[in-house]
Amino acid sequence: MQLFTLKTRLSRFDSFAAFAQEFRLTERDLVITHAFLHEPFMKPLDLPCHFVMQERYGAGEPSDVMMNSILADVKDLSFDRVVAVGGGTVIDIAKLFVLEGLVDVVTAFERSIPLVKGKQLVIIPTTCGTGSEVTNLSIAEITSKQTKMGLADDAILPDEAVIIPELLRGLPFNFYTYSAIDAFIHAVESYVSPKSNPYTRLYAKAAIELILDVFGGILERGPEYRFERMEDMLMASNFAGIAFGNTGVGAVHALSYPLGGTYHVPHGEANYQFFAAVFKRYQEKQPLGRIQELDALLAGLLHTETANVYDRLERLFGQLLSRNSLRSYGMKPAEIETFADTVMQKQGRLLANNYVALTRDEIRDIYKSLF
């Protein structure tokens, strides 16, 4: 059984200019990014690349409509390499653009076409949550299905992942925090996954320790403290990405997808809503397995008892950002049942990574408790 793989090469630079020089960006590069990043970091370099500004195609999380609109606009361009400079939306889009013969991204998500990589892929994350620069996963809202779908395949695995701490500076505090909580969830879901092993737990533990340390500093010294720890949080996100790239994530993500797909809730924010409820249910059902190790780790870092770790984490995260009721997003009472059905029917890939199996009624009860 395979334990661990990391096929992506990792690099770090002090500036985007240093990266551009080292990677020799040319007219054969398609750069997908945002105008607010292009203006200060790329435009002054007068690079000959093809640039795509993601926000011109819509706001929010990636969707099939957004991806297909960009795909139509670049279909006549000649490029050998795709460079993503941005957060989860930009990265998830860029990953699909390396596939040969792609006309409609839905066909890739549904695997109704051969998935063949035809271009090199370079990812530069500008948030500290997805870890997507080292995973073979892309997630998008499929509008016709009113849910999110994930594509996991090595054909979309990045060839290069690049850490540039200065690019994190413009991220607003709320997005920064949701992003970092998402990375934390990646790490803890990976830690208790059935595919967890000593290698993945090493990275997950490092991510957990770094994120909680930075959060503690922010609570003690204020939001500006995050700028002193930009590289640490990017590394924590990367560590978590390496961990869950080998083990997968589970029910927290599975339950968040119908909420995100129906009400356009950002990915990290949606995961935040379900994290504690899912892990409390795990703890109740099987307290003596891998979660016992995780609880002990968290208890030591949070200076509390193992039985209290998820309540303590809820309070910690709540001091940074308030958690919302599901109804505040527009969710309707009848959707408690339909969302539970959607998870069982469409998120089997994720539910297979649960620490312990959750029944349809248990999933429904989690939605009900958070409604």
N, C-alpha and C positions, 0 to 999 in steps of 0.2 A: 504494500500500500504506500502510495506517495505521501510523504510527510510535508514537504516544503519545496517551493520553487519561487525564484525571483528572477524573471527573465529581463526585466526593465533595468537599464543602466541609470544610476543616480548621479546627478551633478549638482553643484552649488556655485552661485555667483553672487557677488556683492551688488551687481547692477544688471539691468536688462541690456545695457550697452555692451558689457563684458560678455554676456551670453551671446548676443548677436554677432560679435566679432569671432568668438570661439566656434560657433556653429555655422558661420559663413552663410547667413541668410541671403537668398538671391530671389530672382524673379520666378524660380521654380518652387517657391514656398507659398503655401496658402496659410495665412495667419488669421485665425478666428479669435476675436477679442471684443473689447468694449471701447467706445470712444473716450471714456474717462481714463482709460489706461493708455490708449493710443496717443492721445495728445501730449501727456508729459513724458512718456517713456520711449515711444517709438517714432513719432513724427519728427522730433529733432534729429534723428539719425538718418533721415532721408533714405530709408530702405527700399529696395526695388520689389518687395514682395507684393502679392495680392492680399489685400486686407478686407476682411468682412467684419462689420460691426453688428454683433448679435442683436442689440436692442432695436435695430431698424426692422426686425422681423417679429417683434412682439416682446412683451414683458413677462416676467415670471419664469416658472419651470419649463424645461424643454417639452415640446409636444411634436407629434408627427406633422402637424400643419406647419409649425415653425421650421422644422428640419427640412421638409420638402420644399418650402419656399426658398431657402438658402441653396439647397441642392440644385434647384432649377436655375438659379442665378450664376452658379459657378460651373455648370456642366460643360461650357465651352472653353474654360480656362485650362491651361496646361501647367500641371504642378506635380512634383514628385514627393513632396513632403507636406504634411499638415501639422501646423503648430498651433496649439490651443493656449491662450493666455487669458485665464479667467477662472471663475468658480465652476460649480457643478454643471450649470446649464451649458456653458461654453464647452466644457470637457466632454459631456455626454454627446453633444452635437458632433464635435470633431472626431470622435471615435468612429462614428458611422461613415464619415467621409473618406476613410481609407479603404473601404470595400469596393471591389471591382463591380462594374455594371449596375450600380445601385440607382434606381429611378424613384422608388417609393420606399421610405424607411420602414413602413409597416411590414413589408415583405421580409425584411431582415429580422425584425422583432418576432415575427411569426415563423421564422426559419423556413419560408417557402421558396427561398433562393439559396444557392450555394454561397457560403460566407468565405470569400477569398480576399486576403489582404493584398492590396495593390500599391500602397504608398507607405512611406515611413511616418511615424506618429511621435510627436514631441509634445509633452504636456508640462505647462508651467502653472501650478495652482496659485490663485490669489485669494483664496479663503483657507480656513484651517479646519475643514471638516470632512470633505468627501474622501480623501485618500485615493481618489480615482486615478491619480497619476501613476499608480502601480497596480491597478486592477484591470481585469478583462471584462468589466461590466459597464453597460450604459443603460440608463433608465429614462423613459419618456412617458408622457401622458398620451395615450392612444384615444383620441377624441371620440371615435366611433364606439368604443367600448366603455367610456367613462371610468377608466381606471388607469393606473400606471402599469407598464410592463418593463421587465428587465431583460436585457440580452447579455448573456455571459458566454464569451467565446474568445479564444486566444487570437482570433483574426483581428480583434479590436484592442488587443493589449498594447499599451504604449511601448515604443522602443527606447524612449528617453524620458526621464522625469527630472525636472530641473527646479531646484529650490532657490528663490530670490526673495529674501526677507523684506526688502523695501516695498515690494508689491502688495504686501498686506496692510500697509500703513493707511490706505484710504478706506478700509472696510469699516462701516459704521458699527458701533458697539453692539447693537441688537443682533445684526447679522453675524458678527464675530462670535457672539455667545451661543447663538443657535448652532452655528457651524461647529464650534468646539464641543458642544454637548453631543452633536451628531457623531463626532470622532470618538467621544467617550463611549457612546452606545455601540459603535462599531467594535471597540475594544472589548467591552464586556460581553457582547453577543458572541464574539469570536472565542472568548475565554471559555465559555460554557458549551460551545458547539460540540456535537458528537465528533466532528473532525478535528477538534482541538488537539494539539500535541505540544511537546516541550518547546519546539521552535516557535510556533505561533503564540504560545503563552508568554514567551520571552518578550516579543514585540508588544503584545497586548498589555502586559504588566508595565512596560516602559511608558506606553501611551497613557495609561490610567494615572500613573504616578506624576507625569509631567502636567497633565491637564488639571488634576486636582491641586497641584502645587501652584500653578499659574492662577487658577480661580481663587485660591486662598490669598495670594498676593493682591489680586484685584479687590477683594473684599476688605483687605486691610489698608490698602494704599490708594484705592480708587481706580476708575476705568483707564486712566492714562498709563497705569502700570503695564498694561498689555503691550505697549510699544517697546518696553524694555525686554520683552520676552517673545518677540515676533518669530524669531528662528526656532525657539523651543516649541511654540505651538504648531508651527508648520511641520516640525519634525514629529511631534506627537501625532498629528493627523496622518503623516506618512507611515509611522510605525503601525497605527491602527489599520491603515489601508493594506499594509503588508500582511498583517494578521488575518483580517477578514477576507483578503484576496485568496488565501489558502484554505479558509474554513467556511466562508459564507456567513451571512447574518440570518436572523430568524424572525420570530413572531413580532417583535417591535416594529420592524420594517414592514412585515406583511400586513399588520393592522393599520399602519399609517398610509398605505397606498390608496385605499378607497377614499379616505379623507382628503389626501392631497390631490387625487385625480378628479374628484367631484367638486371640491371647493377651492382648488388651486392654492392650498396651504404649502408654503415652502417646505422642502424635504426635512431639514433639520428641526424646524418647528413642529412638524407633524410627528416626527419620531419622539420628540420631547414629551408629547402628550401621553404616550403609551408606555414609556420606559418603566417607570416604577410599578405600575399595575401589572405588567407582564412578569417582571422579575419577582414581585411578591407572590404571584401565583406559582411560579417555578419553585420558590422557596418553600411554599406550603406543600406542594406535591412531592418534592424530592429534595429535602434539605441536606442529605448526607453525601451527595455526589460532588461533582466538580464545583457546584455553586458554594459548597462549604469552604473551599479554598479561596474563591473569589470574595466571599463574605469576610473571611479573616483578613485578606489583603485590604479590603475597603475599611473594615473596622479599625485597623491600625492607622491608616491614613487619615481617617475622620475622627479618631479618638472617641470611639463609641463602642457599644456592644454589637456583636454580630447580628442579633435579632433586630437591631434598629437601623441597619445600614441604609435601607431604601427610603425610610422616612427621613433619615438624616440627609441623604442626597437630595430628596425633594425640597427640603428646607434650604440647602445650599444653593441649588439651582434657582429656587424661588427668590433668593436674595439678589440674584443677577437678573432674572427675568420671571415674570409671573406666568404660571401655567394656566391655560384657558379651558373652560368647559367646551365640549364638542358642539353644543348648541350655539355657542358664540360665533362659530364659523358658518352657521346656517344649516347645520345638520338637523334632520327631522327625526322625530321618534320612530317612524316606520323604518328608517334607514339603519337602526340598530340591528334589525333582522337581516335586511338586504346586504349590509356591509359584511356581516358574519358569513352569509352565504358566498359573497364575492371572494372573501379571503380563502374559504375552503375550496372553492372551485378554481381560482386563478393564481393562488400564491403557493402552490404545493412545493415549488422550487425552494422557497424560503422556509416554509414550515418543516421541511425535512431537516433543517439545521437547528430546530428548537432543542433546548436543553432537555425538556421532556415534552411529550406530545400534549397538545391542547385540543380538546373536543370543540365541536362547533358551538355547543352551549356555553362552554367556558369562554370562548372568544366573544360570543354575544354578551355574556355577563361583564366582560371587561369594557366593552362599548357602553353598556348600560350604566356601569359605575362611574364612567367619566362624562356621561352625557350632561 
